[in-house]
Amino acid sequence: MGGMAGPYAAAAVLLAVGGVMKWRRPGPTANALGAVGLPASVGFVRTFGAIEVVVAVGALTSGHPVFALLVGVSYLAFAAFVLLALARGGAVSSCGCFGEPDTPATPVHVVLDVAAAAVAFGVAAGGGSDWRGFLGDQPLGGAPFIVLTATCTYLGYLALTVLPRTARRAT
């Protein structure tokens, strides 16, 4: 896993955060899905959010390559949805990823989704992740790695939520 450990962990944590937010506030995601003609029920969104959390927790705890593959597939699905929303034009004011009503779909979103998918597929191809072994080799029991992963996760969240709103206000 090596150099992909941090980006992979950040992608998995961000997937879990998005899943929790979709489960708690499914409305914006259901609206976004409906705007592009996809299944849009609150129950569907909550179920999908719960699946995201299960996949992310599995990726972060078991290290099995199937979970890495599922993280990658999740991010490719997100990228495909955002591309569809962008292709359809202004109908989608929110991508719905974090249960936020004002998080527009942007090309930055596609880039981050594809990058996260590539990292996850790389981890899957490498046989998965050995978190216990990896963290055991880190200084201070992995605390700096965990702090940096949390920071990268937060920066990814900001890039997907705050940056598009700020850019829209600036124009």
Secondary structure, DSSP 4 states (H G I P E B T S, - for coil): -GGGHHHHHHHHHHHHHHHHHHHH--HHHHHHHHHTTS---HHHHHHHHHHHHHHHHHHHHT--HHHHHHHHHHHHHHHHHHHHHHHH-TT-S---TTS-TT----HHHHHHHHHHHHHHHHHHHTT---HHHHHHTSGGGGHHHHHHHHHHHHHHHHHHHHHHHHHHHH-
